Amino acid sequence: MFARALARFRGPNPLNLLEQQGRRTIATATTVNADEIAHFSKLSEHWWDEQGEFKMLHRMNPVRVQFIRDRVVRTRQDEGMPDATDLRGLNALDIGCGGGLLSESLARLGANTLAIDASEANIRIATAHSSQDPLFNASSSVAHKTLAYRHATSHDLVEEGKQFDLVCSLEVIEHVDNPAGFLESCAALVKPGGHLVLSTIARTPLAYFMTIFMAERVLGIVTPGTHSYSKYVNASELLEFFRTRIPWLPKGPADPPSHLAELRGMIYYPLSGNWGLLPRGAPLALDCNYIFWLRKPV
């Protein structure tokens, strides 16, 4: 009985949407949710308020950036670049960039970074913020980091035939319609041998309690309605998606080889106010916030 109740609480896999509605191509399957865009557009002026609406993302960002840097650098070192320490020489794409928290970090690590968002308000805020930093301001005598913002969707870039060494989309998939089509567009934008990094929230009772009941309804640190529980995606569902729909990973019950993919849970420590990565295989590690790195086959 408990198992059946838990299954009902978890609900259907949102990545099966295409099968439920009939298979469509990347070019015709829309992923932009107008209500979500309107919601975040209204909040856009708060992106760089570290104590405001996006406080938790500001505190999470260093952990996300460190994970990305470590995974990419490790791969580059293993493949003949022993002196690699950052993202220099790579072309990076940040999909759903919001106010540019991750985008600026990628650029500071040396990546030639393009950041896109379906909200024009977000792009205006991100552009205005980066223009105040001499590292990104083209008119500054000390500018040496490449960072560009564009009001666009991942599907726009797919249609243009763009590809990148590193594609990131963090805390985005749970806000789109047709998440399977969105993932297909993300994958299409990765060069062969390139890196894809995703982060999202699992569809579990723990995640509901932490991200909706506590964060939105009790503590009020996130605007009510920001999250839709039915759109949360479990780590096992992402793995299966990249084993079957987009076969980058070998099939089988075992975890994928570490040189092909890595899943890590992220946890918030309220006493210190910081986020951290949970150890691999830790109990409940993937039952709330998690981050996923994988490589596209050559």
C-alpha positions in Angstrom: 0.0 0.0 0.0 2.8 2.4 0.9 4.5 1.6 -2.4 1.4 2.4 -4.4 0.9 5.6 -2.5 4.5 6.7 -3.2 4.1 5.8 -6.9 1.0 8.1 -7.1 2.8 10.9 -5.3 5.7 10.7 -7.7 3.4 10.9 -10.7 4.2 10.2 -14.4 7.6 10.8 -15.9 7.4 14.2 -17.6 10.0 13.1 -20.2 7.4 10.8 -21.7 5.4 13.8 -22.8 6.2 13.3 -26.5 5.0 9.7 -26.4 1.7 10.8 -24.7 1.0 13.5 -27.3 2.5 11.9 -30.4 6.1 12.2 -31.6 7.2 15.6 -32.9 10.5 16.8 -34.1 12.8 19.2 -32.4 11.9 21.9 -34.9 8.2 21.7 -34.2 8.0 20.7 -30.5 7.7 23.9 -28.5 9.3 24.1 -25.0 8.7 27.7 -23.9 5.9 28.1 -21.3 4.5 31.6 -21.5 3.3 31.6 -17.9 6.8 30.6 -16.7 8.4 33.3 -18.8 6.0 35.9 -17.5 6.7 34.8 -13.9 10.4 35.1 -14.1 10.2 38.3 -16.2 8.4 40.0 -13.3 11.2 38.9 -10.9 14.0 39.8 -13.3 15.0 43.0 -11.4 15.8 40.8 -8.3 18.4 38.5 -10.0 21.4 40.2 -8.5 19.9 40.8 -5.0 21.9 38.2 -3.0 19.4 38.4 -0.2 16.3 38.5 -2.3 14.2 36.1 -4.4 17.3 34.3 -5.9 19.3 34.1 -2.7 19.4 30.3 -2.8 20.7 30.3 -6.4 23.5 32.8 -5.4 24.5 30.4 -2.7 24.3 27.4 -4.9 26.2 28.9 -7.8 29.8 28.3 -6.4 29.0 24.6 -6.0 27.6 24.3 -9.5 30.5 26.2 -11.0 33.1 24.1 -9.1 31.5 20.9 -10.3 31.5 22.0 -13.9 35.1 23.2 -13.8 36.3 20.0 -12.1 34.5 17.7 -14.6 35.7 19.5 -17.7 39.2 20.1 -16.4 39.6 16.4 -15.4 38.5 15.3 -18.9 40.9 17.7 -20.6 43.7 16.5 -18.4 42.9 12.9 -19.1 42.9 13.6 -22.9 46.4 15.1 -23.2 46.1 18.6 -21.6 47.9 18.1 -18.2 48.2 21.8 -17.6 44.5 22.5 -18.0 43.1 24.3 -15.0 40.0 26.2 -16.4 37.7 26.5 -19.4 40.0 28.6 -21.6 39.6 27.8 -25.3 36.1 26.4 -25.0 32.9 27.8 -26.5 30.2 27.6 -23.8 26.4 28.0 -24.0 24.2 28.8 -20.9 20.6 28.0 -21.7 18.0 29.8 -19.6 20.6 32.1 -18.2 18.3 34.3 -16.1 20.3 37.2 -14.8 23.6 35.7 -15.7 24.8 34.1 -12.5 26.3 31.1 -14.2 27.1 32.9 -17.4 29.5 35.3 -15.7 31.2 32.5 -13.8 31.8 30.5 -17.0 33.3 33.5 -18.7 35.5 34.2 -15.7 36.8 30.7 -16.1 37.9 31.5 -19.6 35.1 30.1 -21.7 33.9 32.1 -24.7 30.3 32.3 -23.4 27.0 32.8 -25.1 24.0 33.1 -22.7 20.4 32.9 -23.9 17.0 33.2 -22.2 13.4 33.2 -23.5 12.7 36.2 -21.2 13.8 39.5 -22.8 13.6 41.1 -19.3 16.2 38.6 -18.0 18.5 39.4 -20.9 18.3 43.1 -20.2 19.2 42.6 -16.6 22.0 40.2 -17.3 23.5 42.6 -20.0 23.2 45.6 -17.7 25.0 43.8 -14.9 27.9 42.5 -16.9 28.4 45.9 -18.6 29.3 47.3 -15.1 32.2 44.8 -14.8 35.4 45.9 -16.5 36.2 42.3 -17.4 33.1 42.1 -19.6 32.7 45.7 -20.7 34.1 46.0 -24.3 34.8 49.7 -23.8 37.0 49.0 -20.8 40.8 48.9 -21.3 41.0 45.8 -19.1 38.2 43.8 -20.7 39.5 40.3 -21.7 36.5 38.0 -21.0 34.1 37.0 -23.8 30.4 37.1 -22.7 27.4 37.7 -24.9 23.7 37.6 -24.1 20.9 36.9 -26.6 17.1 36.8 -26.3 16.6 33.3 -27.9 15.6 29.7 -27.2 17.6 26.5 -27.6 15.5 25.6 -30.6 16.5 28.9 -32.3 20.1 27.9 -32.1 19.4 24.4 -33.3 17.8 25.8 -36.3 20.9 27.9 -36.9 23.1 24.9 -36.7 25.1 26.1 -33.7 27.2 23.8 -31.6 29.3 24.3 -28.5 32.0 22.5 -26.5 30.1 23.0 -23.2 26.3 23.4 -22.9 24.8 24.1 -19.5 21.1 24.4 -18.5 20.8 24.7 -14.7 17.5 24.8 -12.9 15.6 25.2 -16.2 14.1 21.9 -17.3 11.5 22.0 -14.5 10.2 25.2 -16.0 9.7 24.2 -19.6 6.9 22.6 -21.5 7.8 19.4 -23.3 11.0 18.6 -21.4 11.9 15.8 -23.7 12.0 18.1 -26.7 14.0 20.6 -24.6 16.6 18.0 -23.8 16.8 17.0 -27.4 17.6 20.6 -28.4 20.2 20.8 -25.6 21.9 17.6 -26.9 21.9 18.8 -30.5 23.8 21.9 -29.4 26.7 19.9 -28.0 29.7 19.2 -30.3 30.8 15.6 -30.6 33.0 14.9 -27.6 31.6 18.0 -25.8 30.0 18.4 -22.4 26.4 18.7 -21.3 25.6 19.8 -17.7 22.0 19.8 -16.3 20.7 20.4 -12.9 17.1 20.1 -11.6 14.9 18.8 -8.8 13.8 15.2 -8.3 10.1 14.3 -8.2 10.0 12.9 -4.7 8.2 13.6 -1.4 11.4 15.0 0.1 11.8 17.5 -2.8 8.1 18.5 -2.5 8.6 19.1 1.2 11.8 21.1 0.8 11.2 23.2 -2.4 7.4 23.8 -2.3 6.0 23.2 1.2 8.9 24.8 3.1 10.5 27.2 0.6 7.3 28.6 -0.9 4.6 28.1 1.7 6.2 28.1 5.1 9.4 30.2 4.9 8.4 32.3 1.9 11.9 32.5 0.5 10.7 31.6 -2.9 7.6 33.2 -4.6 4.6 30.8 -4.4 4.0 29.1 -7.8 7.7 29.2 -8.8 7.8 25.4 -8.9 5.5 22.8 -10.4 5.9 19.5 -8.8 4.7 17.5 -11.8 7.6 19.0 -13.9 10.3 17.7 -11.6 12.5 15.0 -13.2 14.1 12.1 -11.3 17.8 11.3 -11.9 16.9 7.8 -13.0 14.6 9.2 -15.7 17.4 11.4 -17.0 19.7 8.4 -17.1 17.1 6.4 -19.0 16.5 9.2 -21.4 20.2 9.4 -22.3 20.4 5.6 -22.7 17.4 5.2 -25.0 16.0 8.4 -26.6 19.5 10.0 -26.9 21.8 7.0 -26.7 24.9 8.7 -25.3 25.2 6.2 -22.4 25.4 2.4 -22.4 22.2 0.6 -21.5 22.1 -1.4 -18.3 21.2 -1.1 -14.6 24.6 -0.1 -13.5 25.7 3.5 -13.1 27.4 4.9 -16.2 31.2 4.9 -16.3 32.6 8.0 -14.6 34.4 9.2 -17.8 31.0 9.4 -19.5 28.7 10.8 -16.9 28.3 11.8 -13.2 25.3 12.5 -11.0 25.7 14.3 -7.7 23.2 15.5 -5.2 23.4 19.0 -3.8 22.4 19.9 -0.3 21.8 23.1 1.6 23.4 23.5 5.1 21.2 26.0 6.9 23.7 26.6 9.8 26.4 27.8 7.4 24.1 29.1 4.7 26.1 27.2 2.1 25.4 24.4 -0.4 27.6 21.4 -0.9 27.9 18.2 -3.0 26.8 15.0 -1.4 29.1 12.0 -1.6 28.5 9.6 -4.5 26.0 7.0 -3.4 24.9 8.7 -0.3 21.3 7.8 0.9 18.7 10.2 -0.6 21.5 12.0 -2.4 19.5 12.3 -5.6 16.1 12.8 -4.0 16.0 16.6 -4.1 18.5 19.0 -6.0 21.1 17.3 -8.2 23.5 18.1 -11.0 24.2 15.8 -14.0 27.3 15.9 -16.3 27.7 13.8 -19.4 29.7 13.7 -22.6 28.4 13.4 -26.2 30.0 10.5 -28.1 32.6 11.5 -30.7 
